[in-house]
Amino acid sequence: MKHIKTLIAVGTAILLVGAQAEAASGDARLTGTYAMTGSGACLNAPPYGYAGNFTFNPAFSYSGSAGFSGTFTFNGRGHGQMDLKEVGITPPPVPIGLTPGAAQVNITGPFKYSVANGQVTVRAPNLQEQETLGPDKGATGQIDVIQLAGLVAADNKSLTLASAQPVLMTTTYPNGAVIYSICWYSFVFLK
């Protein structure tokens, strides 16, 4: 019986030391809802304007920038939900058929994430977007993927996420229109 109590005490001590080390490195389970803010910019073009190798044909491409606010909710098991509001502008010059302007877009959807040694990666496939203000008010679309990487604070109360590498994203609209985008994002999260 004395050996069992010793084993339980040693096992408990190992678990506590491991949990403290994990929390100190920002690897404790990332859970809860974080408020976020950030910014981003994109190069955009229809499929015929994409020249390959992360480049666009200038005659068919245009750019835009945006500010973001919203929430990311992490479930502690590698899955989460994002709810974002994007306010963006598309300045001139733009290809024929497009109008420079501004818009507000809601972006929602699930994401997967991992945390290791204080580093966080997020991959969000199949996000839904809906323009709530602007020239295409009511338009909806689906974004195929956003990938982010960053750091989590040791106390898990804040984290940063940004574009880690260029990714070609595809947004598809109900009318069949497709837009290719290469974007960068930078976000700060607080709990």
C-alpha positions, 0 to 999 in steps of 0.5 A: 500500500505504501508503494501505491501511495508513492507511485500516485504521488510521483505520478501526480508530481510528474503530471503537475510539472508537465502541465506547468512546463506546457503552460509556460511554453504556451502549449496548454490547450487553447480554448475559449473565445478570443476577440481579434483585430487586424488588417490585410491586403489582396491581389485579385483577378478572375482565373484568366488574369492569373499568370501562375507562380503567384503572379497576375496579369496587370490588365485583369488584376486589381488590389484591395485592403481591409481591416478585420474585427471579430472572434475566433473560438478554440475548442481545445481539441484542434477545431474552432469557429471564426466570425469576422467582419471585414471593411475593405476598399478597392481603389482604382485602377480596376479592370473594365467592369469593376468599380472602385469602392468600399464594402463590408463583408461578414466571413464565417466558418470552421477552422482547424488549428494546432499548437506546439512549442508556443507556435499556432497554425490555423487552416480555415477551409470553406469559409462563407462570406456575405457582403452586407454593405457596398456595391454588391450588397447581398452577394455571397461567396465561398473562400476555399482556404486561409492559412495562418501561423503565429505565436501564443503567449505563455498564459494563453491570453493573447496570440498573433496570427499572420500569413506564413506564406503566399496561398492562392485562394479561390472565392466562388460566387453563386452566379458562377464567378470565380476570383483568385486572390493572393492575400496577406493578413496580420491579426492580434487576439486577446482573451 
